[in-house]
Amino acid sequence: MKNPGAGIALVVFLVGAAGFTFFRAGRVEVVRPWPPRQKEADSLSLPAPVAASLALASLAPSTHNTQPWKVRVISKDEVVVLLDETRLLPAVDPDRREAFVSIGAFLENLVRGAGTQGLSAEIELKTEDPAKLEVARVKFEPAAERPDPKELEAILSRNTFRGDLPSTALPGETVQILEGTAPSRWTFFPSGSPEGTWIREALGESNRVQASRNEAMEDLASWIRFSPRKVEHKRDGLTPAGMGLPPFARAFMALFFNEKSVTGQAFREAGIKKAQKQAGSCSGFFVLASPDGSPRSAVQAGRDLEAFWLEATARGVAVQPMSQVLEESPWKDRIASRLGIGGTVQMVLRVGLAPTPPRAVSPRRSLGSFVETP
Ligand SMILES: Cc1cc2nc3c(=O)[nH]c(=O)nc-3n(C[C@H](O)[C@H](O)[C@H](O)COP(=O)(O)O)c2cc1C
């Protein structure tokens, strides 16, 4: 070698860079618009409690963490919530049903989040003309009731749990309370029941079909954020920390994975195996139904979903939506009749007693990136 010093310096640099990436990916930096910053509320000309309510709303779950919402400020106490057409999943959610469910969850968090800020938020749905993309008009007023601190805690800690869950049965009282968050719309199927067994098998098979569809994997690829730098920059999508991976696996992904890895055979196979394991390790499945498949019903389903999830969080029940069964044929067309449910199935949730307290790690965009001022 002509210049051994340069070679050594290069090796030291590469080892240092890899070590730094390992260190960064091993730590989980939570990028979320909470606690809210006064400067941000001021820059949007919003009163601090309204800005805080919108920040809490954005902690809602959304399909692939696309956060498909946009907020237009009308006045200091009125906003319009819209569907953001740049944040959709064309191959996985062509009818935009899951996007509307996600916005429904945002609205439920907005109402509850406003309550924690001493406000009441009145929602008027505007889903009649889907071309207009307006979903709801929201008016804020001072609230008569005192805020419940437990509500804020649940909004802040709610998360999607993707690890193993015990098969221990949920206490009957817990099932009743959770079903009671939207009576007659939720049904619980224990994992050992004939329906629970059908759901488990259907989840495994629908995952396999989705993994074989290139367009669906491309949807997934465009919302996966492997590196900490991308997570900080985009503040959306699915992250290794959100997938519940341990530090070493997160660091490995940050170093060696990119968008292309997602459409590779190894990633597809690993995803199928993981989904089968998840479907097989839980107490059972909660299924949410609506009278029909309209955008309005999907928004209501999102509100039901979030009300359920916050109650589950407060009661130590871990939740993971598993949607491939509602996205792939023939399961999406058969699920309602197979489970004896009338109307449209909107969500299938895998649940179980949470092995650890919930910790929200998935990122959310800043207020300024989804709120437009006049
Ligand atoms: C309509 C909808 C469908 C979802 N489907 C799935 C799913 O199939 N698998 C999954 O692991 N998570 C699913 N999720 C959860 C989201 O990925 C999750 O909410 C998002 O990544 C943000 O993470 P968080 O819930 O931990 O805040 C779904 C969420 C919604 C609202």
The ligand as an SDF file (V2000), in Angstrom:
LIG
                    3D

 31 33  0  0  0  0  0  0  0  0999 V2000
  -56.9490    2.3840    9.5460 C   0  0  0  0  0  0  0  0  0  0  0  0
  -55.6920    1.8540   10.2060 C   0  0  0  0  0  0  0  0  0  0  0  0
  -55.1400    0.6500    9.7700 C   0  0  0  0  0  0  0  0  0  0  0  0
  -53.9840    0.1370   10.3860 C   0  0  0  0  0  0  0  0  0  0  0  0
  -53.4810   -1.0850    9.9860 N   0  0  0  0  0  0  0  0  0  0  0  0
  -52.3940   -1.6020   10.5970 C   0  0  0  0  0  0  0  0  0  0  0  0
  -51.8830   -2.8970   10.2410 C   0  0  0  0  0  0  0  0  0  0  0  0
  -52.3990   -3.5750    9.3540 O   0  0  0  0  0  0  0  0  0  0  0  0
  -50.7970   -3.3700   10.9140 N   0  0  0  0  0  0  0  0  0  0  0  0
  -50.1980   -2.6500   11.9120 C   0  0  0  0  0  0  0  0  0  0  0  0
  -49.2230   -3.1280   12.4950 O   0  0  0  0  0  0  0  0  0  0  0  0
  -50.6460   -1.4120   12.2570 N   0  0  0  0  0  0  0  0  0  0  0  0
  -51.7240   -0.8850   11.6400 C   0  0  0  0  0  0  0  0  0  0  0  0
  -52.1970    0.3530   12.0060 N   0  0  0  0  0  0  0  0  0  0  0  0
  -51.4910    1.1120   13.0390 C   0  0  0  0  0  0  0  0  0  0  0  0
  -50.6300    2.2300   12.4100 C   0  0  0  0  0  0  0  0  0  0  0  0
  -49.5640    1.6880   11.6840 O   0  0  0  0  0  0  0  0  0  0  0  0
  -50.1400    3.1400   13.5410 C   0  0  0  0  0  0  0  0  0  0  0  0
  -51.2510    3.7910   14.0980 O   0  0  0  0  0  0  0  0  0  0  0  0
  -49.1430    4.1820   13.0730 C   0  0  0  0  0  0  0  0  0  0  0  0
  -47.9780    3.5920   12.6030 O   0  0  0  0  0  0  0  0  0  0  0  0
  -48.7700    5.1490   14.2160 C   0  0  0  0  0  0  0  0  0  0  0  0
  -48.2550    4.4400   15.3010 O   0  0  0  0  0  0  0  0  0  0  0  0
  -48.9180    4.5070   16.7470 P   0  0  0  0  0  0  0  0  0  0  0  0
  -50.2850    3.8800   16.6520 O   0  0  0  0  0  0  0  0  0  0  0  0
  -47.9950    3.6970   17.6230 O   0  0  0  0  0  0  0  0  0  0  0  0
  -49.0070    5.9290   17.1580 O   0  0  0  0  0  0  0  0  0  0  0  0
  -53.3580    0.8660   11.4280 C   0  0  0  0  0  0  0  0  0  0  0  0
  -53.9330    2.0800   11.8600 C   0  0  0  0  0  0  0  0  0  0  0  0
  -55.0820    2.5670   11.2700 C   0  0  0  0  0  0  0  0  0  0  0  0
  -55.6940    3.8550   11.7560 C   0  0  0  0  0  0  0  0  0  0  0  0
  1  2  1  0
  2  3  1  0
  2 30  2  0
  3  4  2  0
  4  5  1  0
  4 28  1  0
  5  6  2  0
  6  7  1  0
  6 13  1  0
  7  8  2  0
  7  9  1  0
  9 10  1  0
 10 11  2  0
 10 12  1  0
 12 13  2  0
 13 14  1  0
 14 15  1  0
 14 28  1  0
 15 16  1  0
 16 17  1  0
 16 18  1  0
 18 19  1  0
 18 20  1  0
 20 21  1  0
 20 22  1  0
 22 23  1  0
 23 24  1  0
 24 25  2  0
 24 26  1  0
 24 27  1  0
 28 29  2  0
 29 30  1  0
 30 31  1  0
M  END
$$$$
